[in-house]
Structure formats: C-alpha cells, structure tokens
C-alpha cells in the first residue's frame, strides 16, 4: 500500500521494486516534476534530500559515508548535486553484499567528465516519464499492450465498452499532460505550468548541465522550433534557421549541444528509427522523430491555449501522436519493450513499433480522427508485406490507435483501438 493517501499508484512502483530485488541500487531518472521523489518515497526506508539538506555539505567534507546511513532502501534525492556520491554508493554496495540498498533520483544526468566509475552489476536504471492515460484514470484499461505483443494476438473486443472522448477532452488531456501535480488543475493553470516550465528550463535549468553558457533567448527559440516540429523528422539545420535570427554563429554544432543538454535534463526524448530488415534495397530513414518527454511542453513552448489547438487540428494531430507515444513508452516498460518508428526512403511510414527483447513486435498507427483509419491500416499492412520475414518475425499485431469509440478487428486483421481503452 502507498505510504501517502494522496499518492497515485503507477506502473513504476512494480518496476522499481523488481529492480531493487535484483540489484544493489536503482537509479531513477526523469524530468523535473514527473513524480520521481514522491514515488521513491513510497518504497524508501529512509531518505536524504541532497539538494536541500544542510547536513550534506558537512557529510561530504568530513565523511560521505554518513549520507548513506539509514534504513534501506535509502533514498538519495537529487544525488547528482554531489556526483561523487555515486562512487561511495558503489563501494557501499560492494561492502554490504546485499540487494535493494539504495534509491537514487535525479532530474539531470551528470556530465561525462564527472569522475563516476562503472556501476555495472550494482546499479539498475529506470527512466521515469510523466503519467500515462491509464495511470491517470483516463483509460478504461480494457486492452493490454502486453497481450498485443503475444504472437498471433487476437484480442476479444466483445466485452469492451465504448469510450467517448470529445475533441475538447483530447485537447484538455494534451494541455494538462501527465504531470502529477496537475491532476486537479484547471486548463488555465495547466497552460501556465507548461509555460513556466519552459521559461525555467531556458533561464535556469539548462545552466546546470555543461560548462557552456547558453543564451536563454536562443534556448527558448530552439524549444519553440522543436515544438513546431513535434512528431516529425525535422532536420537540425531547419531548427538552426528558426533559432539563430541575426546570429550567424549559431550553427548545427551549437544546436546539437542544445539537444544534448535538453536530453540530459530529460526535457526531450526523441524517438529512434526501427532497425529492421526489408526485402527491397530501399534505404531506411534514420533521423529520429522529435518529441518532448510530455507534449504539454510543446504547448508551453509555443504559448498556445486550448482554443489555439481547436483552431489548428492538424497540429493537434501531431500532439495527439506524441501523447500516444508517451503512453506507449510507459506501457512498454512493463513488457520490457522499446518504442521506435519506421520510415523508408519511399516515405512508407509506421508511427510506432513496440518490440520486446525477444524480437516480438507490434505496429501502431496513430490517428486523431476516424476518417484516416483506412490510411493507417494500409501503412501497417504495407510494412508487413515489405519485411524480410526470414530475418524479422511477422507482427504479433497491427493496430490503429484512435481517440475514442469502440475497439474492433477489421477484415484485414488490423485492430482499431481507442487510446481510452489501452493500458500496459
């Protein structure tokens, strides 16, 4: 049972406990405000808030092992403020020879230059994201991604209920995002949260990663360009043109440094291309798709409102796709699967490929409106037809994700599944 009555259970709870049972420490990474600390506190036996506890500096000056004393698992929150803690934890795990000793949480990845020795065999890493629709109670949770990954998956939709999301509800969910502290927030409060998040990232947070001083105005411009290109394979060169203004010194190299810093802060999480085998010699496109860790940040970067999204349904479609990718990533963690996308030089594309380590995979096309279900189904069937099945197994299932309605299986074998029914 959660220690706090206001805690909203999430899939991360089980994953973190399983990782603790098999390793000395679990490193929980995730963007600021996604709920890392609150989640870890439900599991921890004791905690130390490294970034705010005045004792920590004295511990580090006198005897860092003092920071590690306490009931296990011992939570070290924002540990990266003192990166050397990593090495002391590693040594302590070696000394204790026991599992489940420490939880480390952080909203920024330390620099590569930090003197951190390998934690292989001692640490397990978990990337936490914002809450999915299923965890937020926005899904009836009647269709399981795990089931869709089983070979020959043929889910029985007979008992599934209809779920109806109006376009206003879809927009509200995009604007609110999966941030735990916005569960009861108004639309206006959610809009301000996302804008403030972008502002603080540009003005303050990005200065915490790297030794290069970055112009907050350009960081904000870059984030705006990134937001305009969400769920696309936008080239870095195009984002450079959006960002540089009159500054000719802002180059591709500079842009890549911005991307690296934002990835260290876990603000962005690009979607990689699927590494697969097709029968033809058509080249695969490998530029990643651009995504924020939560699409609400794109709304904040562009300073949009719910009405703006209702007046631009094409862009809202890209945001809906990004929000479904976020959900698929959260659900995939429960199956030990990864999420990618497919696109070749002919422009044949599938929005999401979910693949387990054993090779099982399922394909997903994401469509905001029912009018494009046929288009999505055709894209999925085309992919299945061009694959080299001597090297890549057939799909466990092919699925079109929509915003609402009844789930059903088409005559061609493609499932149509509303996102408001999907779960892990």
C-alpha positions as CSV (number, residue, x, y, z in Angstrom):
1,X,0.0,0.0,0.0
2,X,1.2,3.5,-0.7
3,X,2.6,5.4,2.3
4,X,0.8,8.6,1.4
5,X,-3.0,8.6,0.9
6,X,-2.7,11.2,-1.9
7,X,-0.2,9.1,-3.9
8,X,-1.5,7.9,-7.3
9,X,-0.2,4.4,-7.9
10,X,1.8,4.0,-11.2
11,X,3.4,1.2,-13.2
12,X,6.8,2.5,-12.0
13,X,6.0,1.1,-8.5
14,X,6.3,-2.5,-9.6
15,X,9.2,-2.0,-11.9
16,X,11.3,-0.2,-9.3
17,X,10.6,-2.9,-6.7
18,X,11.5,-5.6,-9.1
19,X,14.8,-3.8,-9.9
20,X,15.6,-3.4,-6.2
21,X,15.1,-7.1,-5.7
22,X,17.9,-7.9,-8.3
23,X,20.4,-5.1,-7.8
24,X,22.1,-3.1,-5.0
25,X,20.7,0.2,-6.1
26,X,18.2,1.7,-8.5
27,X,18.9,4.9,-10.3
28,X,15.6,6.7,-11.2
29,X,16.0,9.3,-13.9
30,X,13.3,11.6,-15.1
31,X,12.3,15.2,-15.9
32,X,11.6,17.6,-13.1
33,X,8.1,17.3,-11.6
34,X,7.3,13.9,-13.1
35,X,7.0,12.4,-9.6
36,X,10.3,10.6,-9.0
37,X,10.8,11.6,-5.4
38,X,7.2,11.0,-4.4
39,X,7.3,7.6,-6.0
40,X,10.6,6.7,-4.4
41,X,9.4,7.8,-1.0
42,X,6.6,5.2,-1.1
43,X,9.3,2.5,-1.3
44,X,12.2,4.0,0.7
45,X,13.0,3.1,4.3
46,X,14.8,6.4,4.8
47,X,15.7,9.5,2.7
48,X,18.2,12.3,2.3
49,X,17.3,15.3,0.2
50,X,20.8,16.0,-1.2
51,X,19.9,19.4,-2.8
52,X,18.3,20.9,0.3
53,X,19.6,19.2,3.4
54,X,22.2,21.5,5.1
55,X,23.9,18.5,6.6
56,X,25.0,17.1,3.2
57,X,27.9,19.5,2.7
58,X,29.3,18.6,6.1
59,X,28.9,14.9,5.3
60,X,30.8,15.3,2.0
61,X,33.5,17.4,3.7
62,X,34.0,15.1,6.7
63,X,32.8,11.6,5.8
64,X,30.5,10.9,2.8
65,X,29.5,7.5,4.2
66,X,27.4,9.4,6.8
67,X,25.0,10.3,3.9
68,X,24.4,6.6,3.3
69,X,23.4,5.6,6.8
70,X,19.7,4.9,7.3
71,X,17.0,2.2,6.8
72,X,17.1,0.6,3.4
73,X,16.4,1.2,0.7
74,X,18.0,4.6,1.4
75,X,16.7,7.3,-0.9
76,X,19.3,9.9,-2.1
77,X,17.2,12.5,-3.9
78,X,18.9,14.7,-6.5
79,X,22.1,12.9,-5.8
80,X,23.8,14.4,-8.9
81,X,24.4,17.6,-6.9
82,X,27.3,15.7,-5.5
83,X,28.2,13.3,-8.3
84,X,30.9,11.7,-6.1
85,X,28.1,10.1,-4.1
86,X,27.8,7.5,-7.0
87,X,31.2,6.1,-6.1
88,X,30.5,5.9,-2.4
89,X,27.2,4.2,-3.0
90,X,29.0,1.7,-5.3
91,X,31.6,0.9,-2.7
92,X,29.0,0.6,0.0
93,X,27.0,-1.9,-2.1
94,X,30.2,-3.9,-2.6
95,X,30.8,-3.8,1.2
96,X,27.2,-4.8,2.2
97,X,26.8,-7.5,-0.5
98,X,23.0,-7.1,-0.4
99,X,20.2,-6.2,-2.8
100,X,17.9,-3.2,-2.5
101,X,20.1,-0.9,-0.6
102,X,19.7,2.5,-2.3
103,X,17.4,4.5,-4.5
104,X,19.0,7.5,-6.4
105,X,16.7,10.0,-8.1
106,X,17.7,12.9,-10.3
107,X,16.3,15.3,-12.9
108,X,19.7,15.8,-14.7
109,X,22.4,13.5,-15.9
110,X,25.9,14.4,-14.6
111,X,28.5,15.4,-17.1
112,X,30.6,12.7,-18.7
113,X,33.6,14.4,-17.2
114,X,32.3,13.7,-13.7
115,X,34.6,11.1,-12.0
116,X,32.0,8.3,-11.9
117,X,33.1,4.7,-12.1
118,X,31.0,2.0,-13.6
119,X,28.0,0.8,-11.7
120,X,27.7,-2.3,-13.8
121,X,26.5,-5.3,-11.7
122,X,25.5,-3.0,-8.9
123,X,23.0,-0.5,-10.3
124,X,19.8,-0.8,-12.3
125,X,18.5,2.2,-14.2
126,X,14.9,3.2,-14.6
127,X,13.7,6.1,-16.7
128,X,10.5,7.6,-15.3
129,X,8.2,9.6,-17.5
130,X,5.0,11.6,-16.9
131,X,1.9,9.6,-16.1
132,X,0.1,7.7,-18.9
133,X,-3.7,7.9,-19.5
134,X,-4.2,4.6,-17.8
135,X,-2.4,5.7,-14.6
136,X,-4.4,9.0,-14.7
137,X,-7.7,7.1,-14.9
138,X,-8.3,8.5,-18.4
139,X,-8.5,5.0,-19.8
140,X,-10.9,2.1,-19.1
141,X,-7.8,-0.2,-19.4
142,X,-9.6,-3.0,-21.2
143,X,-6.9,-3.6,-23.9
144,X,-3.5,-4.6,-22.8
145,X,-0.3,-3.8,-24.8
146,X,1.3,-6.9,-23.3
147,X,-1.5,-9.0,-25.0
148,X,-0.9,-7.2,-28.3
149,X,2.7,-8.3,-28.2
150,X,1.8,-12.0,-28.0
151,X,2.4,-13.8,-31.3
152,X,-0.9,-14.1,-33.2
153,X,-2.6,-11.7,-30.9
154,X,-6.3,-11.6,-31.5
155,X,-7.9,-9.7,-28.6
156,X,-11.6,-10.3,-27.8
157,X,-13.3,-7.0,-28.0
158,X,-16.7,-8.4,-27.4
159,X,-17.0,-7.2,-23.8
160,X,-15.1,-3.9,-24.3
161,X,-17.0,-0.7,-23.6
162,X,-17.3,2.3,-25.8
163,X,-15.2,5.2,-24.6
164,X,-16.0,8.7,-25.9
165,X,-13.5,11.5,-25.9
166,X,-14.7,14.7,-27.5
167,X,-12.1,16.8,-29.2
168,X,-12.3,19.2,-26.3
169,X,-11.4,16.3,-23.9
170,X,-8.5,15.3,-26.2
171,X,-7.2,18.8,-26.2
172,X,-7.6,19.1,-22.4
173,X,-5.5,16.0,-21.9
174,X,-2.8,17.3,-24.2
175,X,-2.6,20.6,-22.4
176,X,-2.6,19.1,-19.0
177,X,-0.1,16.3,-19.8
178,X,0.8,13.6,-17.4
179,X,2.2,15.8,-14.6
180,X,1.1,14.5,-11.2
181,X,0.7,18.0,-9.7
182,X,-1.8,19.0,-12.3
183,X,-4.4,16.2,-11.5
184,X,-6.9,18.7,-10.3
185,X,-5.7,21.8,-12.1
186,X,-7.8,23.9,-14.4
187,X,-6.9,24.4,-18.1
188,X,-5.6,27.8,-17.3
189,X,-3.3,26.5,-14.5
190,X,-2.0,23.8,-16.8
191,X,-1.2,26.3,-19.6
192,X,0.8,28.5,-17.1
193,X,2.6,25.4,-15.7
194,X,3.9,24.4,-19.1
195,X,4.9,28.0,-20.0
196,X,6.7,28.4,-16.7
197,X,8.4,25.0,-17.2
198,X,9.9,26.2,-20.5
199,X,10.8,29.5,-19.0
200,X,12.7,28.0,-16.1
201,X,14.4,25.4,-18.4
202,X,15.6,28.3,-20.6
203,X,16.7,30.7,-17.9
204,X,18.0,28.4,-15.1
205,X,17.9,24.6,-15.6
206,X,20.0,24.4,-18.8
207,X,22.8,26.2,-17.0
208,X,23.1,23.2,-14.7
209,X,24.3,20.9,-17.4
210,X,27.5,21.6,-19.2
211,X,30.1,24.4,-18.7
212,X,28.9,26.4,-21.8
213,X,26.9,29.5,-21.1
214,X,23.8,29.5,-23.3
215,X,21.6,32.5,-24.2
216,X,18.2,31.9,-22.6
217,X,16.5,33.7,-25.6
218,X,18.1,31.3,-28.0
219,X,17.2,28.3,-25.8
220,X,13.6,29.4,-25.8
221,X,13.7,29.9,-29.6
222,X,15.1,26.5,-30.1
223,X,12.4,24.9,-27.9
224,X,9.8,26.8,-29.9
225,X,11.2,25.3,-33.1
226,X,11.4,21.9,-31.6
227,X,7.7,22.3,-30.6
228,X,6.7,23.3,-34.1
229,X,8.4,20.1,-35.4
230,X,7.0,17.7,-32.8
231,X,6.4,14.1,-34.0
232,X,8.4,14.8,-37.3
233,X,11.9,14.0,-38.5
234,X,12.8,17.7,-38.7
235,X,16.4,18.2,-39.6
236,X,18.7,20.1,-37.2
237,X,19.5,22.5,-40.0
238,X,15.9,23.7,-40.1
239,X,15.8,24.2,-36.3
240,X,19.1,26.2,-36.6
241,X,17.4,28.6,-39.1
242,X,14.5,29.0,-36.8
243,X,16.7,29.8,-33.8
244,X,19.7,31.8,-35.0
245,X,18.0,35.0,-36.0
246,X,20.8,37.5,-36.8
247,X,23.4,35.4,-35.1
248,X,25.4,33.7,-37.8
249,X,27.5,31.9,-35.2
250,X,24.5,29.7,-34.2
251,X,25.4,26.5,-36.1
252,X,24.5,22.8,-36.3
253,X,27.2,22.1,-33.7
254,X,25.5,24.6,-31.3
255,X,22.1,23.1,-32.0
256,X,23.4,19.6,-31.2
257,X,24.9,20.9,-27.9
258,X,21.4,22.2,-27.1
259,X,19.9,18.8,-27.9
260,X,22.4,17.1,-25.7
261,X,21.8,19.5,-22.8
262,X,18.0,19.1,-23.1
263,X,18.4,15.3,-23.2
264,X,20.5,15.5,-20.0
265,X,17.6,17.4,-18.4
266,X,15.3,14.8,-19.8
267,X,13.1,17.5,-21.4
268,X,13.2,15.9,-24.8
269,X,13.1,12.2,-25.7
270,X,13.5,11.7,-29.4
271,X,12.0,8.5,-31.0
272,X,14.6,6.4,-32.8
273,X,14.1,4.7,-36.1
274,X,13.4,0.9,-36.1
275,X,16.5,-1.1,-37.1
276,X,14.9,-3.9,-39.2
277,X,15.2,-5.8,-42.4
278,X,13.1,-5.2,-45.5
279,X,13.3,-7.2,-48.7
280,X,14.0,-4.3,-51.0
281,X,17.1,-2.2,-51.2
282,X,15.3,1.0,-50.4
283,X,17.2,2.9,-47.7
284,X,15.7,3.4,-44.3
285,X,15.4,6.9,-42.8
286,X,17.2,7.1,-39.5
287,X,16.7,10.7,-38.4
288,X,14.8,10.4,-35.1
289,X,11.4,11.9,-34.6
290,X,11.3,14.9,-32.3
291,X,9.4,14.5,-29.1
292,X,9.2,16.3,-25.7
293,X,9.0,14.0,-22.7
294,X,5.4,15.3,-22.4
295,X,3.7,17.0,-25.3
296,X,2.2,19.7,-23.0
297,X,5.7,21.2,-23.1
298,X,5.3,21.9,-26.8
299,X,2.1,23.8,-26.0
300,X,4.0,25.7,-23.4
301,X,6.9,26.5,-25.7
302,X,4.6,27.9,-28.4
303,X,2.5,29.7,-25.7
304,X,-0.7,28.1,-27.1
305,X,-4.1,27.7,-25.5
306,X,-6.7,25.1,-25.8
307,X,-8.6,27.3,-28.2
308,X,-5.5,27.6,-30.4
309,X,-5.4,23.7,-30.6
310,X,-9.0,23.5,-31.5
311,X,-8.4,26.0,-34.3
312,X,-5.4,24.0,-35.7
313,X,-6.5,20.4,-35.7
314,X,-3.6,19.4,-38.0
315,X,-1.0,20.4,-35.3
316,X,-3.2,18.9,-32.6
317,X,-2.9,15.6,-34.5
318,X,0.8,15.7,-34.1
319,X,0.4,16.5,-30.4
320,X,-2.0,13.6,-30.1
321,X,0.5,11.3,-31.7
322,X,3.2,12.5,-29.3
323,X,0.9,11.9,-26.3
324,X,0.2,8.3,-27.5
325,X,3.9,7.7,-28.0
326,X,4.4,8.8,-24.3
327,X,1.7,6.3,-23.2
328,X,3.2,3.5,-25.3
329,X,6.6,4.1,-23.8
330,X,5.2,3.9,-20.3
331,X,3.2,0.7,-21.1
332,X,6.2,-0.8,-22.9
333,X,8.3,-0.6,-19.8
334,X,6.0,-3.2,-18.2
335,X,6.8,-5.6,-21.0
336,X,10.5,-4.9,-21.3
337,X,9.9,-3.5,-24.7
338,X,11.2,-0.5,-26.6
339,X,9.4,2.0,-28.9
340,X,10.6,3.2,-32.3
341,X,9.2,4.1,-35.7
342,X,9.6,3.0,-39.3
343,X,10.2,5.1,-42.4
344,X,12.0,4.4,-45.6
345,X,13.2,6.5,-48.5
346,X,9.9,6.0,-50.3
347,X,8.1,7.7,-47.5
348,X,6.4,4.5,-46.2
349,X,6.0,5.0,-42.5
350,X,4.5,3.5,-39.4
351,X,4.2,5.8,-36.3
352,X,5.3,3.3,-33.6
353,X,6.9,-0.1,-33.4
354,X,6.9,-1.7,-30.0
355,X,9.4,-4.5,-29.8
356,X,10.5,-6.8,-27.0
357,X,14.0,-8.1,-26.5
358,X,13.0,-11.5,-27.8
359,X,12.0,-9.9,-31.2
360,X,8.3,-9.9,-30.8
361,X,6.8,-6.7,-32.1
362,X,3.5,-4.9,-32.8
363,X,2.9,-2.0,-35.1
364,X,0.8,1.1,-34.4
365,X,-0.5,3.9,-36.5
366,X,-2.0,6.9,-34.6
367,X,-4.9,8.8,-36.0
368,X,-6.8,11.6,-34.3
369,X,-9.9,11.1,-36.4
370,X,-11.7,8.0,-37.8
371,X,-11.5,9.3,-41.3
372,X,-7.9,8.2,-41.6
373,X,-8.2,4.7,-40.1
374,X,-8.0,3.1,-43.6
375,X,-4.8,5.1,-44.3
376,X,-3.3,3.8,-41.1
377,X,-4.3,0.2,-41.7
378,X,-2.8,0.4,-45.2
379,X,0.5,1.7,-43.8
380,X,0.7,-1.2,-41.4
381,X,-0.1,-3.8,-44.0
382,X,2.4,-2.4,-46.4
383,X,5.1,-2.6,-43.7
384,X,4.2,-6.3,-43.0
385,X,4.4,-7.0,-46.8
386,X,7.8,-5.5,-47.3
387,X,9.6,-7.1,-44.3
388,X,12.1,-9.8,-44.8
389,X,10.4,-12.4,-42.6
390,X,13.5,-14.6,-42.8
391,X,15.1,-12.1,-40.5
392,X,12.2,-10.2,-38.9
393,X,9.3,-12.2,-37.5
394,X,5.7,-11.3,-38.5
395,X,4.0,-8.7,-36.3
396,X,2.2,-10.1,-33.3
397,X,-0.5,-7.5,-34.0
398,X,-1.1,-4.5,-36.2
399,X,-3.1,-1.6,-34.6
400,X,-4.6,1.8,-35.4
401,X,-4.9,3.9,-32.3
402,X,-7.8,6.4,-32.3
403,X,-9.1,8.9,-29.8
404,X,-12.4,7.3,-28.9
405,X,-15.1,4.8,-29.8
406,X,-15.5,1.0,-29.8
407,X,-12.5,-1.3,-30.4
408,X,-12.9,-3.8,-33.3
409,X,-10.9,-6.0,-35.6
410,X,-11.1,-5.2,-39.3
411,X,-11.5,-7.9,-42.0
412,X,-7.8,-7.4,-42.9
413,X,-6.7,-8.3,-39.4
414,X,-5.8,-4.8,-38.2
415,X,-7.1,-3.8,-34.8
416,X,-8.7,-0.4,-34.2
417,X,-8.2,0.6,-30.6
418,X,-9.2,3.8,-28.9
419,X,-6.4,5.2,-26.7
420,X,-9.0,5.5,-23.9
421,X,-9.1,1.7,-23.6
422,X,-5.4,0.9,-23.8
423,X,-3.2,0.0,-20.8
424,X,0.0,-1.9,-20.1
